[in-house]
C-alpha cells in the first residue's frame, strides 16, 4: 500500500516544529509508520547544502545560486528518502518542501515564476505532497518568536518586508491550489492549531 506525503509550510516562527512533532506522535499512536524529515536537508547531502544555505557567513550568495542549491537538495531528498518511504507505505511528513522555494525565492527574492516552476519540475520529478498545510501567522509575530528562542540564520535575518512577501506568497499558493494546500491560523493557541492539523491529515488518510 502506498504511503502518503504531507508537508507543513509557513513563515519563520509559525510553529511548524511543534505541530509536526505532535502530528507524528498522533499518527504513530494510531498505528501509522511515520518518517519525519525536513528541507533543505533530510539526507547527508541535503544537510550539507542546508549548512551552506543558512550560514550567516554566506551573505554574498546570489539569488540564483540559492535557488539552485535548494533544488539540488530537494532532488536528492526525493530520490534517496521521500519516494522510497512512500513506496514502502510510510507516511512522510516534511518540514517544508517546494512551496517554500516558490514563496521564499519566488515571492521573497522576486525570481521569475516560470524559472522556479521549471526547476521544481526537474527536482520534484512528479512527486508532490498529497496535502500541504500552511500555518499562517503575521511575519512580524513569527520573527519575534524566533528571536526569543535562538540566534537567527541567514534567511531569518532578511528584512520584515521580505518575510511579508513570503507570507503573501504562501497565501497566494493556497488560493491557486485549494485542493492540496490548506491554510490554518497559526496565531492561535498551539492546542487549537493541533486539532485542525490532525483533522486535515485524518481526512486525507481516511480517503481512498
C-alpha positions in Angstrom: 0.0 0.0 0.0 1.3 3.4 -1.0 2.1 5.8 1.8 1.2 9.5 1.9 3.2 12.6 1.6 2.4 15.6 3.8 4.3 18.9 4.0 4.0 21.8 6.5 4.8 25.3 5.4 4.8 28.9 6.7 6.9 31.9 7.6 9.7 31.7 10.2 8.4 31.1 13.7 4.9 29.9 12.5 5.1 26.8 14.8 5.8 24.1 12.3 8.3 22.2 14.5 5.8 21.9 17.4 2.9 20.8 15.2 5.0 18.3 13.2 6.1 16.6 16.4 2.5 16.5 17.7 1.3 15.1 14.4 4.0 12.5 14.3 3.1 11.3 17.8 -0.6 11.2 17.0 -0.1 9.1 13.8 2.3 6.7 15.4 -0.2 6.2 18.3 -2.8 5.5 15.6 -0.6 2.7 14.1 1.0 4.5 11.1 4.6 4.3 10.2 5.9 7.8 10.0 9.1 9.4 8.6 9.7 13.0 9.8 12.1 14.9 7.6 12.9 18.5 6.5 14.0 20.8 3.7 16.6 21.7 3.0 18.1 18.5 4.4 16.8 15.1 5.0 19.8 13.3 3.6 23.6 13.7 4.2 24.0 15.7 1.0 20.9 17.8 1.8 22.1 18.6 5.3 25.5 19.7 3.9 23.7 22.0 1.5 21.5 23.3 4.3 24.6 24.3 6.3 25.7 26.4 3.3 22.3 28.0 2.7 21.7 29.1 6.3 25.3 30.1 7.3 25.4 33.8 8.1 28.9 33.9 6.6 27.4 33.3 3.1 25.7 36.7 2.6 27.4 37.1 -0.8 25.3 34.2 -2.2 23.4 35.4 -5.2 19.7 34.6 -5.6 20.0 32.2 -8.4 22.7 30.2 -6.6 20.4 30.0 -3.6 17.6 28.7 -5.7 19.7 26.1 -7.4 21.1 24.8 -4.1 17.5 24.4 -2.7 16.5 22.4 -5.8 19.6 20.2 -5.6 18.9 19.3 -2.0 15.3 18.6 -2.9 16.2 16.3 -5.8 18.4 14.2 -3.5 15.8 14.2 -0.8 13.1 12.8 -3.1 15.4 10.2 -4.7 17.1 9.0 -1.5 14.4 9.3 1.1 10.9 10.5 0.3 10.0 8.3 -2.7 11.3 5.1 -1.2 9.5 5.7 2.0 6.2 6.3 0.3 6.6 3.2 -1.8 7.0 1.2 1.4 3.7 2.5 2.8 5.2 5.2 5.2 3.5 8.5 5.9 6.2 11.1 5.2 5.9 14.4 6.9 8.3 17.1 5.6 9.1 20.4 7.4 9.0 22.5 4.2 9.0 21.4 0.5 8.9 23.0 -2.9 6.2 25.6 -1.9 8.8 27.2 0.4 11.0 27.8 -2.6 8.2 29.3 -4.5 7.4 31.6 -1.6 10.9 32.5 -0.5 12.9 32.5 -3.8 9.9 33.4 -6.0 7.8 35.9 -4.0 10.5 36.8 -1.5 13.5 37.2 -3.8 11.5 38.2 -6.9 12.9 35.4 -9.1 10.9 34.6 -12.2 7.9 32.4 -11.5 8.4 30.3 -14.7 12.1 29.7 -13.8 11.2 28.5 -10.3 8.4 26.3 -11.6 10.6 24.7 -14.3 13.3 23.9 -11.7 10.6 22.4 -9.5 9.6 20.0 -12.3 13.1 18.8 -12.6 13.8 18.4 -8.9 10.4 17.0 -7.8 10.1 14.6 -10.8 6.3 14.4 -10.5 6.2 13.8 -6.7 4.2 16.5 -4.9 2.6 16.3 -1.4 -0.8 14.8 -1.1 -1.5 17.5 1.5 0.3 20.7 2.3 -0.7 22.7 5.5 0.3 26.3 5.7 0.5 27.6 9.3 -0.3 31.3 8.8 1.0 33.9 11.2 1.9 37.6 10.6 5.5 37.8 9.6 6.4 40.2 12.4 4.9 37.8 15.0 6.8 34.8 13.6 10.1 36.6 13.6 9.6 37.8 17.1 9.0 34.2 18.2 12.3 33.1 16.6 14.3 35.8 18.1 13.0 35.0 21.6 14.5 31.5 21.5 17.7 31.5 19.4 20.0 33.3 17.1 18.7 33.9 13.6 20.2 32.3 10.5 20.9 33.9 7.1 17.3 33.6 5.8 15.7 34.7 9.1 17.9 37.9 9.1 16.2 39.2 6.0 14.0 42.3 6.3 10.4 42.3 7.6 9.3 43.3 4.1 11.0 40.2 2.6 9.2 37.9 5.1 5.9 39.7 4.4 6.3 38.9 0.7 7.0 35.3 1.7 3.8 35.1 3.7 1.8 36.6 0.8 3.5 34.0 -1.5 2.2 31.2 0.7 -1.3 32.6 0.8 -1.3 33.0 -3.0 -0.2 29.4 -3.5 -3.1 28.3 -1.3 -5.6 30.3 -3.4 -4.1 28.7 -6.6 -4.1 25.1 -5.2 -7.1 24.8 -2.9 -7.3 21.0 -3.3 -3.8 20.4 -2.0 -2.9 23.4 0.2 -4.9 24.2 3.3 -4.3 27.3 5.5 -4.5 27.0 9.3 -4.4 30.1 11.5 -1.1 29.5 13.4 -1.5 32.6 15.6 -4.0 30.8 17.9 -3.1 28.6 20.9 -1.0 25.6 19.9 -3.7 23.1 21.0 -6.2 24.6 18.7 -3.8 24.5 15.8 -3.0 20.9 16.5 -6.7 20.0 16.4 -7.1 21.5 13.0 -3.9 19.9 11.6 -4.8 16.5 12.8 -8.3 16.9 11.4 -6.9 17.7 7.9 -4.5 14.8 8.0 -7.1 12.4 9.2 -9.3 13.3 6.4 -6.5 12.6 3.9 -5.6 9.3 5.4 -9.2 8.1 5.6 -9.7 8.9 1.9 -9.2 6.1 -0.8 
